[in-house]
Amino acid sequence: MTWLDVISYFSLYDAAALVGLFAGWVWINWQIESPKPSRPSVSRLMNGYRRKWMRQMVTREPRIFDSQVVSMMRQGTAFFASATMIAIGGGLALIGNLTLLQDVASDLSLGGAPKIFWEIKLVLLLICLANAFLKFVWSHRLVGYCAILMAAVPNDPEDPKAYPRADQAAEVSITAARSFNKAMRATYFSLAAAAWLLGPLPLAVAVIATTLMLYRREFSSRSWQVLLQDTQT
């Protein structure tokens, strides 16, 4: 079977749905990471609070609370990285044995296509999951860097290096959060990509629903309204 034969099993609707998936993914990332100053996203608002946190840490004694927050952040990134790795393993195992998936597709009147047809759909899902995994791992490492920078902040607030180092820790924390948030969005879109197993229309619906959900959470949710009440950094 040639690639032309394989492509013949996909329609223009499949192509349009795939373009919509990546377009929605890129668009929502751009909207969240580069919002208008008059309408900041939750992620952008949290950056300001991270800077405030590190400056408050300089005068906090002892800094047990700060270490607990960093520990919680590391646990979160480790959990999602592990969960994503398990999902990738499950996807690879499914590619190795597509009989069950083909049986389900046959029951849903979606059968008739060769194995490579389903393999391509699963590969799209794995690509999204792999993207999320790599970002979770990098975020986990950056949180570790942030912890070291926090430990390097002098205990004396009058030390000239105290606040500059606190600012450094804040920026590394922001970078870690940015990577974590991108990984979460990749996870959401991997769930949308799974809808392609049912066809192009379910994929398109899933992409639209995912994009709208992410937009609402970042720009019109209750948490956004609360954070917006104090935007001074």
C-alpha positions as a Python dict, from the first residue, in 0.01 Angstrom:
ca = {
    (1, 'M'): (0, 0, 0),
    (2, 'T'): (141, 340, -103),
    (3, 'W'): (100, 669, 76),
    (4, 'L'): (-145, 780, -191),
    (5, 'D'): (-360, 481, -104),
    (6, 'V'): (-342, 574, 263),
    (7, 'I'): (-430, 938, 198),
    (8, 'S'): (-732, 827, -1),
    (9, 'Y'): (-891, 706, 324),
    (10, 'F'): (-887, 1063, 456),
    (11, 'S'): (-1121, 1334, 332),
    (12, 'L'): (-1094, 1710, 300),
    (13, 'Y'): (-1295, 1729, 620),
    (14, 'D'): (-1015, 1546, 799),
    (15, 'A'): (-762, 1795, 662),
    (16, 'A'): (-978, 2091, 762),
    (17, 'A'): (-1026, 1951, 1113),
    (18, 'L'): (-650, 1898, 1152),
    (19, 'V'): (-575, 2252, 1037),
    (20, 'G'): (-836, 2373, 1287),
    (21, 'L'): (-667, 2175, 1565),
    (22, 'F'): (-325, 2332, 1515),
    (23, 'A'): (-470, 2675, 1437),
    (24, 'G'): (-676, 2672, 1757),
    (25, 'W'): (-375, 2553, 1956),
    (26, 'V'): (-147, 2827, 1822),
    (27, 'W'): (-414, 3096, 1851),
    (28, 'I'): (-506, 3028, 2214),
    (29, 'N'): (-139, 3010, 2313),
    (30, 'W'): (-80, 3347, 2149),
    (31, 'Q'): (-387, 3500, 2311),
    (32, 'I'): (-287, 3382, 2658),
    (33, 'E'): (85, 3456, 2638),
    (34, 'S'): (54, 3791, 2457),
    (35, 'P'): (-277, 3943, 2567),
    (36, 'K'): (-382, 4303, 2530),
    (37, 'P'): (-271, 4520, 2826),
    (38, 'S'): (-632, 4620, 2882),
    (39, 'R'): (-742, 4255, 2909),
    (40, 'P'): (-466, 4041, 3063),
    (41, 'S'): (-501, 3665, 3092),
    (42, 'V'): (-502, 3473, 3419),
    (43, 'S'): (-151, 3350, 3337),
    (44, 'R'): (-24, 3704, 3285),
    (45, 'L'): (-191, 3826, 3605),
    (46, 'M'): (-31, 3543, 3802),
    (47, 'N'): (310, 3656, 3681),
    (48, 'G'): (267, 3975, 3879),
    (49, 'Y'): (172, 3781, 4191),
    (50, 'R'): (479, 3562, 4152),
    (51, 'R'): (699, 3872, 4155),
    (52, 'K'): (518, 3996, 4465),
    (53, 'W'): (562, 3658, 4631),
    (54, 'M'): (938, 3660, 4588),
    (55, 'R'): (969, 4014, 4724),
    (56, 'Q'): (756, 3923, 5025),
    (57, 'M'): (979, 3621, 5081),
    (58, 'V'): (1281, 3847, 5144),
    (59, 'T'): (1137, 3969, 5475),
    (60, 'R'): (952, 3651, 5574),
    (61, 'E'): (1102, 3460, 5865),
    (62, 'P'): (1115, 3168, 5860),
    (63, 'R'): (1065, 3085, 5493),
    (64, 'I'): (895, 2753, 5555),
    (65, 'F'): (578, 2861, 5375),
    (66, 'D'): (775, 2947, 5061),
    (67, 'S'): (952, 2611, 5059),
    (68, 'Q'): (616, 2435, 5096),
    (69, 'V'): (474, 2622, 4797),
    (70, 'V'): (774, 2529, 4582),
    (71, 'S'): (745, 2167, 4696),
    (72, 'M'): (378, 2165, 4598),
    (73, 'M'): (466, 2304, 4255),
    (74, 'R'): (729, 2035, 4199),
    (75, 'Q'): (485, 1764, 4302),
    (76, 'G'): (230, 1897, 4055),
    (77, 'T'): (467, 1899, 3760),
    (78, 'A'): (602, 1554, 3854),
    (79, 'F'): (249, 1412, 3873),
    (80, 'F'): (146, 1542, 3532),
    (81, 'A'): (476, 1437, 3374),
    (82, 'S'): (426, 1084, 3509),
    (83, 'A'): (62, 1074, 3399),
    (84, 'T'): (156, 1191, 3050),
    (85, 'M'): (429, 928, 3025),
    (86, 'I'): (178, 658, 3120),
    (87, 'A'): (-62, 787, 2854),
    (88, 'I'): (214, 778, 2593),
    (89, 'G'): (296, 421, 2693),
    (90, 'G'): (-70, 327, 2660),
    (91, 'G'): (-87, 486, 2315),
    (92, 'L'): (223, 299, 2197),
    (93, 'A'): (81, -26, 2331),
    (94, 'L'): (-243, 39, 2144),
    (95, 'I'): (-55, 98, 1821),
    (96, 'G'): (118, -235, 1874),
    (97, 'N'): (-220, -411, 1900),
    (98, 'L'): (-496, -238, 1708),
    (99, 'T'): (-734, -533, 1710),
    (100, 'L'): (-940, -399, 2000),
    (101, 'L'): (-966, -52, 1844),
    (102, 'Q'): (-1069, -200, 1509),
    (103, 'D'): (-1334, -411, 1680),
    (104, 'V'): (-1477, -104, 1852),
    (105, 'A'): (-1467, 89, 1523),
    (106, 'S'): (-1651, -197, 1354),
    (107, 'D'): (-1921, -189, 1621),
    (108, 'L'): (-1959, 185, 1562),
    (109, 'S'): (-1971, 137, 1183),
    (110, 'L'): (-1635, 310, 1151),
    (111, 'G'): (-1442, 5, 1033),
    (112, 'G'): (-1316, -87, 688),
    (113, 'A'): (-995, 116, 700),
    (114, 'P'): (-648, -43, 723),
    (115, 'K'): (-436, -41, 1037),
    (116, 'I'): (-223, 250, 920),
    (117, 'F'): (-538, 466, 909),
    (118, 'W'): (-581, 422, 1284),
    (119, 'E'): (-207, 439, 1348),
    (120, 'I'): (-189, 787, 1195),
    (121, 'K'): (-470, 907, 1419),
    (122, 'L'): (-300, 764, 1724),
    (123, 'V'): (32, 920, 1624),
    (124, 'L'): (-133, 1265, 1626),
    (125, 'L'): (-250, 1197, 1982),
    (126, 'L'): (99, 1081, 2082),
    (127, 'I'): (259, 1391, 1931),
    (128, 'C'): (37, 1613, 2147),
    (129, 'L'): (115, 1405, 2455),
    (130, 'A'): (489, 1407, 2383),
    (131, 'N'): (479, 1786, 2354),
    (132, 'A'): (306, 1806, 2692),
    (133, 'F'): (550, 1562, 2853),
    (134, 'L'): (860, 1754, 2742),
    (135, 'K'): (716, 2080, 2873),
    (136, 'F'): (615, 1925, 3205),
    (137, 'V'): (968, 1788, 3250),
    (138, 'W'): (1124, 2126, 3169),
    (139, 'S'): (885, 2302, 3406),
    (140, 'H'): (978, 2055, 3680),
    (141, 'R'): (1345, 2133, 3630),
    (142, 'L'): (1285, 2508, 3629),
    (143, 'V'): (1099, 2485, 3960),
    (144, 'G'): (1412, 2321, 4098),
    (145, 'Y'): (1622, 2610, 3968),
    (146, 'C'): (1377, 2851, 4130),
    (147, 'A'): (1415, 2672, 4464),
    (148, 'I'): (1794, 2708, 4447),
    (149, 'L'): (1767, 3078, 4366),
    (150, 'M'): (1528, 3126, 4656),
    (151, 'A'): (1776, 2954, 4887),
    (152, 'A'): (2044, 3194, 4762),
    (153, 'V'): (1843, 3502, 4866),
    (154, 'P'): (2020, 3660, 5170),
    (155, 'N'): (1830, 3657, 5498),
    (156, 'D'): (1918, 4021, 5556),
    (157, 'P'): (1673, 4245, 5365),
    (158, 'E'): (1937, 4519, 5369),
    (159, 'D'): (2179, 4306, 5169),
    (160, 'P'): (2212, 4465, 4823),
    (161, 'K'): (2177, 4121, 4659),
    (162, 'A'): (1855, 4028, 4839),
    (163, 'Y'): (1595, 4182, 4610),
    (164, 'P'): (1785, 4129, 4281),
    (165, 'R'): (1809, 3758, 4358),
    (166, 'A'): (1444, 3750, 4461),
    (167, 'D'): (1360, 3905, 4123),
    (168, 'Q'): (1570, 3638, 3952),
    (169, 'A'): (1380, 3366, 4135),
    (170, 'A'): (1052, 3527, 4030),
    (171, 'E'): (1148, 3529, 3662),
    (172, 'V'): (1255, 3164, 3671),
    (173, 'S'): (928, 3080, 3848),
    (174, 'I'): (737, 3264, 3575),
    (175, 'T'): (923, 3072, 3306),
    (176, 'A'): (844, 2743, 3483),
    (177, 'A'): (476, 2839, 3505),
    (178, 'R'): (469, 2934, 3137),
    (179, 'S'): (606, 2593, 3041),
    (180, 'F'): (362, 2418, 3276),
    (181, 'N'): (65, 2609, 3133),
    (182, 'K'): (168, 2527, 2776),
    (183, 'A'): (196, 2162, 2877),
    (184, 'M'): (-154, 2170, 3023),
    (185, 'R'): (-291, 2320, 2703),
    (186, 'A'): (-112, 2050, 2503),
    (187, 'T'): (-282, 1793, 2726),
    (188, 'Y'): (-622, 1950, 2659),
    (189, 'F'): (-564, 1945, 2284),
    (190, 'S'): (-443, 1584, 2301),
    (191, 'L'): (-786, 1499, 2442),
    (192, 'A'): (-940, 1688, 2152),
    (193, 'A'): (-715, 1497, 1910),
    (194, 'A'): (-850, 1170, 2050),
    (195, 'A'): (-1189, 1267, 1908),
    (196, 'W'): (-1042, 1218, 1560),
    (197, 'L'): (-1079, 844, 1616),
    (198, 'L'): (-1453, 905, 1576),
    (199, 'G'): (-1414, 1116, 1263),
    (200, 'P'): (-1344, 1472, 1145),
    (201, 'L'): (-1668, 1623, 1277),
    (202, 'P'): (-1609, 1507, 1637),
    (203, 'L'): (-1253, 1640, 1609),
    (204, 'A'): (-1376, 1981, 1492),
    (205, 'V'): (-1633, 1998, 1772),
    (206, 'A'): (-1372, 1894, 2031),
    (207, 'V'): (-1125, 2158, 1907),
    (208, 'I'): (-1385, 2435, 1922),
    (209, 'A'): (-1499, 2327, 2268),
    (210, 'T'): (-1141, 2307, 2397),
    (211, 'T'): (-1046, 2647, 2257),
    (212, 'L'): (-1356, 2816, 2399),
    (213, 'M'): (-1305, 2651, 2738),
    (214, 'L'): (-944, 2770, 2760),
    (215, 'Y'): (-1042, 3120, 2651),
    (216, 'R'): (-1317, 3142, 2911),
    (217, 'R'): (-1089, 3024, 3190),
    (218, 'E'): (-822, 3277, 3101),
    (219, 'F'): (-1034, 3581, 3018),
    (220, 'S'): (-1381, 3558, 3170),
    (221, 'S'): (-1378, 3312, 3459),
    (222, 'R'): (-1450, 3398, 3821),
    (223, 'S'): (-1082, 3352, 3908),
    (224, 'W'): (-990, 3604, 3635),
    (225, 'Q'): (-1229, 3857, 3785),
    (226, 'V'): (-1081, 3809, 4132),
    (227, 'L'): (-722, 3843, 4012),
    (228, 'L'): (-809, 4149, 3810),
    (229, 'Q'): (-907, 4337, 4125),
    (230, 'D'): (-539, 4397, 4203),
    (231, 'T'): (-319, 4441, 3897),
    (232, 'Q'): (-51, 4659, 4052),
    (233, 'T'): (289, 4487, 4050),
}
